[in-house]
């Protein structure tokens, strides 16, 4: 199915056109039929001769109902812009186009109606002049008469070409279903309708309903599309949802149904404004301090705080589920005109409490486009929950950064945290040498981290970064000299800290000779790339790590001895359990070896170690099972 909205001045024949295309009555209310004017949203559908099904959202054209018009157009990807041949371009034609441009709608058809009353070319050419400086300038035009049927076949053909060129929405996308109508059906209960832009909804799904009063879970009892019950709908579709256990008064137009946990409701958002005409960016300083934000089917009052030449902060009267890159409309309800379009830049902006923070924020926003990567967002924020980044519309797939307990750390932020830990541990040990190190809570506060489980990620990041730098260093002598000078200034190497027995303490390896520390750095570098590929004897000899040096590093907790001559990083046993958890409930030595990416020389003693420490056990038939 494809969904198209109508737009245009009042009484230019939008509903008559939809009726002629579909054979259905889009005007639902007796008052609309009596007055001959649409005052609410109407819906109808048809199957085109070329095969596609097209559903129409018929919107009112009167200036008093622009809010209703925006509720219908907001979620729809294409438009039929209707201009009558006998009246031509009119004020609401212009405001509807301004709204479409502000929302980023750039697909549609220009339809000149009532071609039997006057030469349609005059109205068509006039409309094209008004569209010339908008993204809708190049859309095809068709002249029709719904009364005589002239041009209707050409319109159906043009509609087929229009919807044939629309991109397919992602069926796996998170659901954001804006409610544009709610009513009650006897024997069924509350029903809501709207346009599903992407994703899928199934019967018996649980969704999250966000309203002005808060959030609640609701169940989908049943679905209808095109007047028929179905078990599943995918975007783009016109859908009616029968919601389980929800009273009618608890839902209204502007509320939204969401994939649970996948969206962030926000009432503070930073945006970039766009003019509704080419080259026309609105003067931020001249805008009213309060406007109405229109997105999806919701209209919510918004207070503006200017930041940059084209950027503002909006404080909304109610939370709205927005993502980075969303398009919306700002309208001045007092002057009854669309003021600007906007692109969402940040749905979790930082507070502006300190002197000069607004100016610094304006500089930051100037470089933001509304298309952000996870790495860019982390660099700006320092740290964030992975779930929050996804909810902001940012993909974290393939992101390789320090992480723990659902939190992600920007690498530079992790390095600063490691440096802060070095300073804090050194200061504590100097003040109280009989109680070395910091508790995890004290270390968390010193590193300014939201979760103590991030400490291990910070220290591992510091060790990995240091090992990579050491491995790339051409002159060991120069590096040793630099480290010596660094230590003399009181700034310990961050790899000198370890997390042991619930405390962040200095590692015994920090006092080792420089050649041993360099060898340890190189060995860490090898094992970070292949955690279970224990170095062979010749590699250990190449690094200068003999039995004595290895024993010292094992005692210091820098290496884990799995067997004689087999050493791994100290966290290798825990990492092995994580890997083995992905195998079948019972697994063989061969399956474990392949999953770990190692040899029998390592896999056999490693599994024996896990069994000795109670994390695996042997099965009667000789297999292995996680405890």
C-alpha positions as CSV (number, residue, x, y, z in Angstrom):
1,X,0.0,0.0,0.0
2,X,1.0,3.6,-0.6
3,X,-0.4,6.6,1.3
4,X,-0.9,10.1,-0.3
5,X,-2.4,13.2,1.3
6,X,-4.4,15.9,-0.4
7,X,-3.5,19.6,0.1
8,X,-4.9,22.9,-1.2
9,X,-7.2,25.8,-0.6
10,X,-10.7,25.3,0.8
11,X,-13.4,24.3,-1.8
12,X,-11.0,23.5,-4.6
13,X,-12.4,20.0,-5.0
14,X,-10.0,17.8,-2.9
15,X,-12.8,15.6,-1.5
16,X,-14.6,15.4,-4.9
17,X,-11.3,14.4,-6.5
18,X,-10.8,11.6,-4.0
19,X,-14.4,10.5,-4.4
20,X,-13.9,10.3,-8.2
21,X,-10.7,8.3,-7.8
22,X,-12.0,5.8,-5.2
23,X,-15.7,5.7,-5.5
24,X,-15.7,6.2,-1.7
25,X,-17.0,9.0,0.5
26,X,-14.0,10.6,2.4
27,X,-16.1,13.1,4.4
28,X,-17.3,11.3,7.5
29,X,-19.4,13.9,9.2
30,X,-22.9,15.0,8.4
31,X,-21.9,18.6,8.9
32,X,-19.1,18.2,6.3
33,X,-21.6,16.9,3.8
34,X,-24.1,19.6,4.6
35,X,-21.6,22.4,4.3
36,X,-19.7,20.9,1.4
37,X,-16.4,21.5,3.2
38,X,-14.1,19.1,4.9
39,X,-13.5,20.0,8.6
40,X,-11.7,16.8,9.7
41,X,-9.5,14.1,8.1
42,X,-11.1,11.8,5.6
43,X,-9.8,8.5,4.3
44,X,-10.5,6.5,1.1
45,X,-8.5,4.0,-1.1
46,X,-8.4,2.5,-4.5
47,X,-6.4,0.0,-6.6
48,X,-4.8,1.7,-9.6
49,X,-4.9,0.1,-13.0
50,X,-1.2,-0.6,-12.8
51,X,-1.7,-2.6,-9.6
52,X,-0.6,-0.6,-6.6
53,X,-3.1,0.2,-3.8
54,X,-3.2,3.9,-2.9
55,X,-4.9,5.2,0.3
56,X,-5.7,8.9,0.5
57,X,-5.7,11.2,3.5
58,X,-8.1,14.0,2.6
59,X,-7.4,17.1,4.6
60,X,-9.4,20.3,5.2
61,X,-8.4,23.4,3.3
62,X,-9.9,26.1,5.5
63,X,-7.4,28.3,7.4
64,X,-9.2,27.5,10.7
65,X,-8.3,23.8,10.2
66,X,-4.6,24.0,9.3
67,X,-3.8,22.2,12.5
68,X,-6.0,19.3,11.4
69,X,-4.4,19.5,7.9
70,X,-0.9,19.2,9.4
71,X,-2.0,16.2,11.5
72,X,-3.0,14.4,8.3
73,X,0.0,15.4,6.2
74,X,2.6,15.0,8.9
75,X,3.3,11.2,8.6
76,X,2.5,11.0,4.8
77,X,5.4,10.8,2.2
78,X,3.6,12.3,-0.8
79,X,0.9,14.8,-1.7
80,X,-1.7,15.7,-4.3
81,X,-1.6,19.5,-4.4
82,X,-5.0,20.6,-5.7
83,X,-5.7,23.9,-7.4
84,X,-9.0,24.7,-9.1
85,X,-9.0,26.1,-12.6
86,X,-11.7,28.6,-11.9
87,X,-10.0,30.2,-8.8
88,X,-6.3,29.5,-9.3
89,X,-3.7,29.9,-6.6
90,X,-5.1,31.0,-3.2
91,X,-3.8,31.9,0.3
92,X,-4.3,28.4,1.7
93,X,-2.6,26.9,-1.3
94,X,0.5,28.9,-0.2
95,X,0.3,27.9,3.5
96,X,-0.2,24.2,2.6
97,X,2.9,24.3,0.4
98,X,4.9,26.1,3.1
99,X,3.9,23.3,5.5
100,X,4.8,20.6,3.0
101,X,8.2,22.2,2.3
102,X,8.8,22.6,6.0
103,X,8.1,18.9,6.6
104,X,10.5,17.9,3.8
105,X,7.8,16.5,1.5
106,X,9.2,16.6,-2.0
107,X,7.1,14.0,-3.9
108,X,3.7,14.7,-5.3
109,X,1.4,15.7,-8.2
110,X,-0.1,19.1,-9.0
111,X,-3.7,18.5,-9.9
112,X,-5.7,21.3,-11.5
113,X,-9.4,20.5,-10.9
114,X,-12.6,21.8,-12.5
115,X,-11.0,22.0,-15.9
116,X,-14.4,22.0,-17.4
117,X,-15.1,25.5,-16.0
118,X,-12.1,27.4,-17.2
119,X,-8.9,26.8,-19.2
120,X,-6.8,24.9,-16.7
121,X,-3.4,25.9,-18.2
122,X,-3.7,29.4,-16.6
123,X,-4.1,27.9,-13.1
124,X,-1.4,25.3,-13.8
125,X,1.2,27.9,-14.9
126,X,0.4,30.2,-12.0
127,X,0.8,27.3,-9.5
128,X,4.2,26.4,-11.1
129,X,5.3,30.0,-10.6
130,X,4.5,29.8,-6.9
131,X,6.2,26.4,-6.6
132,X,9.4,27.5,-8.5
133,X,11.5,28.2,-5.4
134,X,10.4,25.0,-3.5
135,X,11.4,21.3,-3.6
136,X,8.0,20.7,-5.2
137,X,8.9,22.7,-8.3
138,X,9.4,19.8,-10.6
139,X,6.4,17.7,-9.8
140,X,4.2,16.6,-12.7
141,X,0.9,18.4,-13.3
142,X,-2.4,16.9,-14.4
143,X,-5.5,18.8,-15.4
144,X,-8.8,17.0,-14.6
145,X,-12.5,17.4,-14.2
146,X,-14.1,15.1,-11.6
147,X,-17.5,16.0,-13.0
148,X,-16.9,15.0,-16.6
149,X,-14.1,12.5,-16.0
150,X,-11.6,14.3,-18.3
151,X,-8.0,13.7,-17.4
152,X,-8.8,11.1,-14.7
153,X,-7.1,8.2,-16.6
154,X,-4.0,10.4,-16.9
155,X,-4.2,11.1,-13.2
156,X,-4.3,7.4,-12.3
157,X,-1.3,6.8,-14.6
158,X,0.6,9.6,-13.0
159,X,-0.3,8.3,-9.5
160,X,1.0,4.9,-10.5
161,X,4.3,6.5,-11.6
162,X,4.5,8.5,-8.4
163,X,4.0,5.6,-6.0
164,X,6.2,3.4,-8.1
165,X,9.2,5.6,-7.4
166,X,8.7,5.8,-3.6
167,X,11.3,4.0,-1.5
168,X,10.3,0.9,0.4
169,X,10.2,1.6,4.2
170,X,12.1,-0.7,6.6
171,X,9.8,-3.4,8.0
172,X,12.3,-3.8,10.9
173,X,12.2,-0.1,11.9
174,X,10.9,0.9,15.3
175,X,7.2,1.7,15.3
176,X,6.1,5.3,15.7
177,X,2.4,5.4,15.0
178,X,0.8,8.9,15.3
179,X,-2.9,8.7,16.3
180,X,-5.0,11.0,14.1
181,X,-8.4,9.7,15.2
182,X,-9.8,7.8,18.2
183,X,-13.3,6.4,18.6
184,X,-15.2,3.6,20.3
185,X,-16.8,0.6,18.6
186,X,-19.6,-1.3,20.5
187,X,-18.4,-4.7,21.5
188,X,-14.7,-4.0,20.6
189,X,-13.7,-0.9,22.6
190,X,-11.3,1.8,21.7
191,X,-10.0,2.1,18.1
192,X,-7.4,4.5,16.8
193,X,-6.4,5.2,13.3
194,X,-3.2,6.6,11.7
195,X,-0.5,6.2,9.0
196,X,2.2,3.6,9.8
197,X,5.2,5.0,8.1
198,X,7.7,2.1,8.8
199,X,8.0,-1.0,10.8
200,X,5.3,-3.6,11.5
201,X,2.5,-4.1,13.9
202,X,0.9,-7.5,14.7
203,X,-2.2,-8.6,16.5
204,X,-1.4,-9.2,20.2
205,X,1.7,-6.9,20.1
206,X,2.4,-4.7,23.1
207,X,3.0,-1.0,22.3
208,X,3.9,2.0,24.4
209,X,1.3,4.8,24.4
210,X,2.8,8.3,25.0
211,X,0.2,10.9,25.8
212,X,0.3,14.4,27.4
213,X,-0.3,12.6,30.7
214,X,2.5,10.1,30.5
215,X,3.2,6.6,29.2
216,X,1.4,3.3,29.5
217,X,1.6,-0.1,27.9
218,X,-1.3,-1.2,25.7
219,X,-2.1,-4.4,23.8
220,X,-3.3,-4.6,20.2
221,X,-6.4,-6.7,20.1
222,X,-6.9,-6.5,16.4
223,X,-6.0,-4.6,13.2
224,X,-7.8,-3.4,10.1
225,X,-6.5,-1.9,6.9
226,X,-8.6,-1.0,3.9
227,X,-11.6,-1.9,5.9
228,X,-10.6,-5.6,6.4
229,X,-9.2,-7.4,9.4
230,X,-5.5,-8.5,9.1
231,X,-3.0,-10.2,11.4
232,X,-0.1,-7.9,10.5
233,X,0.5,-4.5,8.8
234,X,3.7,-3.0,7.5
235,X,4.5,0.6,6.6
236,X,3.5,2.5,4.7
237,X,-0.2,1.7,5.5
238,X,-3.4,3.3,6.8
239,X,-4.2,1.3,9.9
240,X,-7.0,1.0,12.4
241,X,-5.9,-0.6,15.7
242,X,-8.3,-2.0,18.3
243,X,-6.5,-1.4,21.7
244,X,-7.1,-3.8,24.6
245,X,-8.2,-2.3,28.0
246,X,-7.9,1.3,27.0
247,X,-10.8,3.7,27.7
248,X,-11.6,6.1,24.9
249,X,-10.9,9.2,27.1
250,X,-7.3,8.0,27.6
251,X,-6.2,8.6,24.0
252,X,-6.6,11.4,21.5
253,X,-5.2,12.9,18.3
254,X,-1.5,13.7,18.8
255,X,-0.8,10.7,21.0
256,X,1.6,8.2,19.7
257,X,2.1,4.4,19.8
258,X,5.7,3.3,20.0
259,X,7.9,0.2,20.1
260,X,8.5,-0.2,23.8
261,X,11.8,1.1,25.0
262,X,12.9,2.2,21.6
263,X,12.1,5.9,21.8
264,X,13.0,8.9,24.0
265,X,10.2,11.3,24.8
266,X,11.8,14.7,25.0
267,X,10.5,18.2,26.0
268,X,13.8,20.0,25.3
269,X,15.3,19.8,21.8
270,X,17.9,21.8,19.8
271,X,17.0,22.3,16.1
272,X,18.0,24.1,12.9
273,X,15.4,26.2,11.3
274,X,14.7,26.3,7.5
275,X,12.9,28.8,5.5
276,X,9.9,27.6,3.6
277,X,11.1,29.2,0.4
278,X,14.5,28.9,-1.3
279,X,17.2,31.0,0.2
280,X,14.8,32.2,3.0
281,X,16.2,31.2,6.4
282,X,14.0,32.9,9.0
283,X,15.6,35.6,11.2
284,X,15.8,33.8,14.6
285,X,15.8,37.1,16.6
286,X,12.5,38.2,15.0
287,X,10.6,35.0,15.8
288,X,7.9,35.1,18.6
289,X,9.1,33.5,21.8
290,X,6.2,31.0,21.6
291,X,5.1,29.0,18.6
292,X,3.4,25.7,17.9
293,X,5.4,22.7,16.9
294,X,3.7,20.3,14.5
295,X,5.2,16.8,14.0
296,X,3.3,13.7,13.1
297,X,-0.3,14.3,14.2
298,X,0.6,16.4,17.3
299,X,0.6,20.1,17.8
300,X,2.4,21.2,21.0
301,X,3.2,24.7,22.3
302,X,6.9,25.5,22.2
303,X,9.0,28.2,23.8
304,X,12.0,29.3,21.7
305,X,15.5,30.3,23.0
306,X,17.7,31.6,20.1
307,X,21.2,30.1,20.0
308,X,22.8,30.7,16.6
309,X,22.0,32.4,13.3
310,X,19.6,29.5,12.4
311,X,19.6,27.3,15.6
312,X,17.2,27.5,18.6
313,X,16.4,25.5,21.7
314,X,12.7,24.5,22.0
315,X,11.1,23.8,25.3
316,X,7.9,21.8,24.6
317,X,4.8,21.7,26.8
318,X,4.7,17.9,26.6
319,X,7.2,15.2,25.8
320,X,7.3,14.1,22.1
321,X,9.2,11.1,20.7
322,X,11.8,12.7,18.4
323,X,15.0,11.5,16.8
324,X,18.0,13.2,15.3
325,X,17.1,14.2,11.7
326,X,13.4,14.4,12.2
327,X,11.6,17.2,10.2
328,X,8.8,19.3,11.8
329,X,6.9,22.6,11.3
330,X,6.8,25.7,13.5
331,X,3.6,27.7,13.1
332,X,2.4,31.0,14.5
333,X,-1.2,30.3,15.5
334,X,-1.8,34.0,16.2
335,X,-0.8,35.1,12.7
336,X,-2.1,31.9,11.2
337,X,1.0,31.1,9.2
338,X,3.8,28.6,8.9
339,X,6.9,30.3,10.3
340,X,9.6,27.8,9.6
341,X,10.6,24.2,9.1
342,X,13.1,22.5,11.3
343,X,15.5,19.6,11.5
344,X,16.1,18.0,14.9
345,X,19.8,18.2,15.9
346,X,19.8,16.9,19.5
347,X,17.0,15.3,21.6
348,X,19.1,15.2,24.8
349,X,20.8,18.6,24.7
350,X,23.1,19.7,27.6
351,X,21.8,22.3,30.1
352,X,22.8,25.9,29.6
353,X,23.4,27.1,33.1
354,X,26.9,28.7,33.0
355,X,27.9,32.0,31.6
356,X,28.8,31.7,28.0
357,X,27.3,28.2,27.6
358,X,24.7,29.3,25.1
359,X,27.4,30.8,22.8
360,X,29.5,27.7,23.0
361,X,26.5,25.6,22.3
362,X,25.7,27.7,19.2
363,X,29.2,27.0,17.8
364,X,28.7,23.3,18.4
365,X,25.3,23.3,16.7
366,X,26.7,25.1,13.7
367,X,28.7,21.9,12.8
368,X,25.8,19.5,13.3
369,X,23.7,18.4,10.3
370,X,21.0,16.1,11.7
371,X,22.9,13.1,10.4
372,X,25.1,11.9,13.2
373,X,27.2,8.8,13.8
374,X,27.6,7.1,17.1
375,X,31.3,8.1,17.3
376,X,30.3,11.8,16.7
377,X,27.6,11.6,19.4
378,X,30.0,10.0,21.9
379,X,32.7,12.5,21.2
380,X,30.2,15.3,22.0
381,X,28.7,13.7,25.0
382,X,31.7,11.8,26.4
383,X,29.6,8.9,27.4
384,X,26.0,7.6,26.8
385,X,23.9,4.5,27.2
386,X,23.8,2.4,24.0
387,X,20.1,2.1,24.3
388,X,19.7,5.9,24.4
389,X,21.9,6.4,21.3
390,X,19.7,3.9,19.4
391,X,16.6,5.7,20.7
392,X,18.0,9.0,19.4
393,X,18.2,7.4,15.9
394,X,22.0,6.7,15.9
395,X,23.3,3.2,14.9
396,X,25.9,1.7,17.2
397,X,26.5,-1.3,15.0
398,X,30.3,-2.0,14.7
399,X,31.2,0.7,17.2
400,X,34.4,-0.3,19.0
401,X,34.7,1.8,22.2
402,X,35.1,1.1,26.0
403,X,31.8,-0.2,27.3
404,X,30.2,-1.8,30.3
405,X,26.8,-2.1,32.0
406,X,25.1,-0.7,28.9
407,X,27.3,2.4,28.9
408,X,29.5,3.5,26.0
409,X,32.6,5.7,26.5
410,X,34.2,8.0,24.0
411,X,37.9,6.9,23.8
412,X,39.2,10.3,24.7
413,X,36.8,10.4,27.7
414,X,38.1,7.0,28.8
415,X,41.7,8.2,28.5
416,X,40.9,11.3,30.7
417,X,39.2,9.0,33.2
418,X,42.3,6.8,33.4
419,X,44.5,9.8,33.9
420,X,42.2,11.0,36.7
421,X,42.5,7.6,38.4
422,X,46.3,7.7,38.2
423,X,46.3,11.1,39.9
424,X,43.7,10.0,42.5
425,X,45.4,6.7,43.4
426,X,48.8,8.4,43.7
427,X,47.4,11.1,46.0
428,X,45.6,8.6,48.2
429,X,48.7,6.3,48.5
430,X,50.9,9.3,49.4
431,X,48.4,10.4,52.1
432,X,47.7,6.8,53.4
433,X,50.4,4.4,52.4
434,X,49.1,1.7,54.7
435,X,45.8,1.5,52.8
436,X,46.9,1.5,49.1
437,X,44.4,2.1,46.3
438,X,40.8,3.3,46.0
439,X,37.6,1.5,46.6
440,X,35.5,1.1,43.4
441,X,33.1,3.8,44.6
442,X,35.9,6.3,45.4
443,X,37.5,5.5,42.0
444,X,34.2,5.9,40.2
445,X,33.8,9.4,41.7
446,X,37.4,10.3,40.9
447,X,37.0,9.3,37.3
448,X,33.5,10.9,37.1
449,X,31.8,7.8,35.8
450,X,28.1,6.9,36.3
451,X,28.8,3.2,36.9
452,X,31.6,1.5,38.8
453,X,31.6,-1.4,36.2
454,X,33.1,1.1,33.8
455,X,36.3,1.1,35.8
456,X,37.5,-2.1,34.2
457,X,36.6,-0.9,30.7
458,X,38.6,2.3,31.4
459,X,41.7,0.5,32.6
460,X,41.6,-2.1,29.8
461,X,41.3,0.8,27.3
462,X,44.3,2.5,28.8
463,X,46.3,-0.7,28.7
464,X,45.3,-1.4,25.1
465,X,46.1,2.1,24.0
466,X,49.5,2.0,25.7
467,X,50.3,-1.3,24.2
468,X,49.5,-0.1,20.7
469,X,51.7,3.0,21.2
470,X,54.5,0.9,22.6
471,X,54.3,-1.6,19.8
472,X,54.5,1.2,17.2
473,X,57.4,2.9,18.9
474,X,60.6,2.6,16.9
475,X,63.1,3.5,19.6
476,X,62.7,1.6,22.9
477,X,65.5,3.7,24.4
478,X,63.7,7.0,23.6
479,X,60.4,5.6,24.9
480,X,62.1,4.4,28.2
481,X,63.6,7.8,28.6
482,X,60.3,9.5,28.1
483,X,58.5,7.2,30.5
484,X,61.2,7.8,33.1
485,X,60.8,11.6,32.8
486,X,57.0,11.2,32.9
487,X,57.2,9.2,36.1
488,X,59.6,11.7,37.7
489,X,57.0,14.4,37.1
490,X,54.5,12.3,39.2
491,X,52.2,11.1,36.3
492,X,52.2,7.3,36.4
493,X,51.5,5.2,33.4
494,X,47.8,4.4,33.4
495,X,48.7,0.7,32.7
496,X,50.2,0.7,36.3
497,X,46.7,0.5,37.7
498,X,44.6,-2.7,38.1
499,X,41.2,-3.6,39.5
500,X,41.8,-6.2,42.2
501,X,39.6,-7.4,45.1
502,X,37.2,-4.5,44.7
503,X,39.9,-1.8,44.7
504,X,41.8,0.2,42.0
505,X,45.5,-0.3,43.0
506,X,48.9,0.1,41.5
507,X,50.1,-3.0,39.7
508,X,53.2,-4.7,40.8
509,X,54.2,-4.5,37.1
510,X,54.5,-0.8,37.4
511,X,57.8,-1.3,39.2
512,X,59.2,-3.8,36.8
513,X,62.2,-3.0,34.6
514,X,61.5,-1.1,31.4
515,X,62.4,-4.0,29.2
516,X,59.8,-6.3,31.0
517,X,57.1,-3.6,30.8
518,X,57.8,-3.2,27.1
519,X,57.6,-6.9,26.5
520,X,54.3,-7.0,28.5
521,X,52.9,-4.2,26.3
522,X,53.8,-6.1,23.1
523,X,52.3,-9.3,24.5
524,X,49.1,-7.4,25.5
525,X,48.9,-6.1,22.0
526,X,49.1,-9.7,20.6
527,X,46.5,-11.0,23.0
528,X,44.0,-8.1,22.4
529,X,43.8,-9.1,18.8
530,X,43.6,-12.9,19.5
531,X,42.6,-13.4,23.2
532,X,43.1,-17.1,23.3
533,X,46.2,-17.5,21.0
534,X,48.8,-18.1,23.7
535,X,52.3,-17.1,22.5
536,X,54.6,-19.9,21.5
537,X,57.9,-20.4,23.2
538,X,59.8,-18.7,20.3
539,X,57.6,-15.6,20.6
540,X,58.2,-15.4,24.4
541,X,61.9,-15.8,23.8
542,X,61.8,-13.0,21.2
543,X,60.2,-10.7,23.8
544,X,62.7,-11.7,26.4
545,X,60.1,-13.3,28.7
546,X,61.7,-16.3,30.4
547,X,60.3,-18.4,33.2
548,X,61.4,-15.9,35.8
549,X,59.8,-12.9,34.1
550,X,56.6,-14.8,33.4
551,X,56.3,-15.9,37.0
552,X,56.7,-12.3,38.1
553,X,54.0,-11.1,35.7
554,X,51.6,-13.9,36.9
555,X,52.2,-12.9,40.5
556,X,51.5,-9.3,39.7
557,X,48.2,-10.3,38.1
558,X,49.3,-9.1,34.7
559,X,49.1,-12.6,33.1
560,X,47.1,-15.7,33.7
561,X,49.0,-19.0,33.7
562,X,46.8,-21.6,32.1
563,X,49.6,-24.3,32.0
564,X,53.4,-24.4,31.9
565,X,54.4,-22.2,29.0
566,X,50.8,-21.2,28.3
567,X,49.9,-17.6,29.4
568,X,46.9,-15.4,28.6
569,X,45.6,-12.0,29.7
570,X,44.1,-12.1,33.3
571,X,40.5,-11.8,32.0
572,X,40.8,-14.7,29.5
573,X,39.0,-17.2,31.7
574,X,35.9,-14.9,32.0
575,X,36.0,-14.0,28.3
576,X,36.1,-17.8,27.5
577,X,33.0,-18.4,29.5
578,X,31.2,-15.6,27.5
579,X,32.3,-17.2,24.3
580,X,31.3,-20.7,25.3
581,X,27.9,-19.5,26.4
582,X,27.1,-19.1,22.7
583,X,27.6,-22.9,22.1
584,X,25.1,-25.7,22.6
585,X,24.2,-26.6,26.2
586,X,26.7,-29.5,25.9
587,X,29.8,-29.0,23.8
588,X,32.9,-30.9,22.8
589,X,36.5,-29.9,23.1
590,X,36.7,-29.4,19.3
591,X,33.7,-27.1,19.3
592,X,35.2,-25.0,22.2
593,X,38.5,-24.8,20.4
594,X,36.9,-23.5,17.2
595,X,34.7,-21.0,19.1
596,X,37.7,-19.7,21.0
597,X,39.9,-19.5,17.8
598,X,42.8,-21.3,19.5
599,X,44.7,-24.6,19.4
600,X,44.4,-27.8,21.4
601,X,47.5,-26.7,23.3
602,X,45.5,-23.9,24.9
603,X,41.9,-25.2,24.8
604,X,42.6,-28.4,26.9
605,X,44.3,-26.6,29.9
606,X,41.8,-23.7,29.6
607,X,38.8,-26.0,29.9
608,X,40.6,-27.8,32.8
609,X,41.0,-24.5,34.6
610,X,37.4,-23.6,34.1
611,X,36.4,-27.0,35.5
612,X,38.7,-26.6,38.5
613,X,37.2,-23.2,39.3
614,X,33.6,-24.5,39.0
615,X,32.5,-22.8,35.8
616,X,32.3,-25.9,33.7
617,X,31.9,-29.6,34.4
618,X,32.5,-32.8,32.4
619,X,29.5,-34.8,31.3
620,X,29.3,-38.6,31.4
621,X,29.9,-38.9,27.7
622,X,33.1,-36.8,27.8
623,X,31.6,-33.5,26.8
624,X,31.6,-30.2,28.7
625,X,28.8,-28.1,30.1
626,X,28.7,-24.6,31.6
627,X,27.7,-24.5,35.2
